[in-house]
Protein backbone atom coordinates (compact mmCIF):
# COMPACT_ATOMS: atom_id res chain seq x y z
CA UNK A 1 0.00 0.00 0.00
CA UNK A 2 1.24 3.47 -0.90
CA UNK A 3 0.11 6.51 1.09
CA UNK A 4 0.02 9.97 -0.48
CA UNK A 5 -0.74 12.96 1.73
CA UNK A 6 -1.37 16.68 1.70
CA UNK A 7 -2.16 18.81 4.76
CA UNK A 8 -5.75 17.60 5.15
CA UNK A 9 -6.13 14.77 2.62
CA UNK A 10 -4.70 11.27 2.39
CA UNK A 11 -5.03 8.78 -0.45
CA UNK A 12 -4.17 5.14 0.21
CA UNK A 13 -3.36 3.27 -3.00
CA UNK A 14 -3.86 -0.47 -2.67
CA UNK A 15 -2.08 -3.12 -4.78
CA UNK A 16 -5.46 -3.97 -6.32
CA UNK A 17 -5.51 -0.50 -7.92
CA UNK A 18 -8.17 0.94 -5.64
CA UNK A 19 -7.76 4.27 -3.84
CA UNK A 20 -9.21 5.21 -0.46
CA UNK A 21 -9.68 8.87 0.47
CA UNK A 22 -9.39 10.11 4.06
CA UNK A 23 -10.12 13.67 5.17
CA UNK A 24 -8.40 15.18 8.20
CA UNK A 25 -8.42 18.39 10.19
CA UNK A 26 -4.89 19.65 10.75
CA UNK A 27 -4.17 22.21 13.45
CA UNK A 28 -0.96 24.18 13.73
CA UNK A 29 1.03 23.63 16.85
CA UNK A 30 3.45 26.23 18.24
CA UNK A 31 5.90 23.37 18.82
CA UNK A 32 6.41 22.52 15.15
CA UNK A 33 4.28 19.39 15.05
CA UNK A 34 0.84 19.58 13.47
CA UNK A 35 -1.58 16.98 14.83
CA UNK A 36 -4.16 15.53 12.43
CA UNK A 37 -7.67 14.48 13.43
CA UNK A 38 -9.48 12.04 11.14
CA UNK A 39 -12.84 13.51 10.13
CA UNK A 40 -13.94 10.96 7.55
CA UNK A 41 -12.64 7.99 5.61
CA UNK A 42 -14.43 6.74 2.52
CA UNK A 43 -14.76 3.37 0.80
CA UNK A 44 -12.00 2.63 -1.70
CA UNK A 45 -12.86 3.19 -5.37
CA UNK A 46 -11.23 2.20 -8.65
CA UNK A 47 -8.50 4.47 -9.98
CA UNK A 48 -10.66 5.55 -12.94
CA UNK A 49 -13.39 6.71 -10.53
CA UNK A 50 -10.99 8.71 -8.34
CA UNK A 51 -11.43 12.03 -10.15
CA UNK A 52 -11.34 15.68 -9.18
CA UNK A 53 -15.15 15.70 -8.92
CA UNK A 54 -15.18 12.59 -6.75
CA UNK A 55 -12.68 14.12 -4.32
CA UNK A 56 -14.57 17.46 -4.32
CA UNK A 57 -17.86 15.74 -3.52
CA UNK A 58 -16.37 13.72 -0.67
CA UNK A 59 -14.55 16.73 0.80
CA UNK A 60 -17.79 18.75 0.56
CA UNK A 61 -19.44 16.17 2.83
CA UNK A 62 -16.97 17.16 5.54
CA UNK A 63 -15.96 20.79 4.90
CA UNK A 64 -18.21 23.71 3.92
CA UNK A 65 -15.28 25.34 2.08
CA UNK A 66 -12.00 23.76 1.11
CA UNK A 67 -8.95 24.70 -0.94
CA UNK A 68 -9.13 23.41 -4.52
CA UNK A 69 -5.37 23.83 -4.64
CA UNK A 70 -4.94 21.06 -2.07
CA UNK A 71 -7.19 18.73 -4.09
CA UNK A 72 -5.16 19.46 -7.24
CA UNK A 73 -1.95 18.85 -5.27
CA UNK A 74 -3.19 15.42 -4.12
CA UNK A 75 -4.25 14.43 -7.64
CA UNK A 76 -0.88 15.57 -9.05
CA UNK A 77 0.97 13.42 -6.52
CA UNK A 78 -1.19 10.42 -7.45
CA UNK A 79 -0.52 11.05 -11.15
CA UNK A 80 3.24 11.18 -10.53
CA UNK A 81 3.02 7.92 -8.57
CA UNK A 82 1.09 6.22 -11.39
CA UNK A 83 3.53 7.52 -14.03
CA UNK A 84 6.53 6.08 -12.18
CA UNK A 85 5.13 2.54 -11.85
C-alpha positions in Angstrom: 0.0 0.0 0.0 1.2 3.5 -0.9 0.1 6.5 1.1 0.0 10.0 -0.5 -0.7 13.0 1.7 -1.4 16.7 1.7 -2.2 18.8 4.8 -5.7 17.6 5.1 -6.1 14.8 2.6 -4.7 11.3 2.4 -5.0 8.8 -0.4 -4.2 5.1 0.2 -3.4 3.3 -3.0 -3.9 -0.5 -2.7 -2.1 -3.1 -4.8 -5.5 -4.0 -6.3 -5.5 -0.5 -7.9 -8.2 0.9 -5.6 -7.8 4.3 -3.8 -9.2 5.2 -0.5 -9.7 8.9 0.5 -9.4 10.1 4.1 -10.1 13.7 5.2 -8.4 15.2 8.2 -8.4 18.4 10.2 -4.9 19.6 10.8 -4.2 22.2 13.5 -1.0 24.2 13.7 1.0 23.6 16.9 3.5 26.2 18.2 5.9 23.4 18.8 6.4 22.5 15.1 4.3 19.4 15.1 0.8 19.6 13.5 -1.6 17.0 14.8 -4.2 15.5 12.4 -7.7 14.5 13.4 -9.5 12.0 11.1 -12.8 13.5 10.1 -13.9 11.0 7.6 -12.6 8.0 5.6 -14.4 6.7 2.5 -14.8 3.4 0.8 -12.0 2.6 -1.7 -12.9 3.2 -5.4 -11.2 2.2 -8.7 -8.5 4.5 -10.0 -10.7 5.6 -12.9 -13.4 6.7 -10.5 -11.0 8.7 -8.3 -11.4 12.0 -10.1 -11.3 15.7 -9.2 -15.1 15.7 -8.9 -15.2 12.6 -6.7 -12.7 14.1 -4.3 -14.6 17.5 -4.3 -17.9 15.7 -3.5 -16.4 13.7 -0.7 -14.6 16.7 0.8 -17.8 18.7 0.6 -19.4 16.2 2.8 -17.0 17.2 5.5 -16.0 20.8 4.9 -18.2 23.7 3.9 -15.3 25.3 2.1 -12.0 23.8 1.1 -9.0 24.7 -0.9 -9.1 23.4 -4.5 -5.4 23.8 -4.6 -4.9 21.1 -2.1 -7.2 18.7 -4.1 -5.2 19.5 -7.2 -1.9 18.9 -5.3 -3.2 15.4 -4.1 -4.2 14.4 -7.6 -0.9 15.6 -9.0 1.0 13.4 -6.5 -1.2 10.4 -7.4 -0.5 11.0 -11.2 3.2 11.2 -10.5 3.0 7.9 -8.6 1.1 6.2 -11.4 3.5 7.5 -14.0 6.5 6.1 -12.2 5.1 2.5 -11.8 
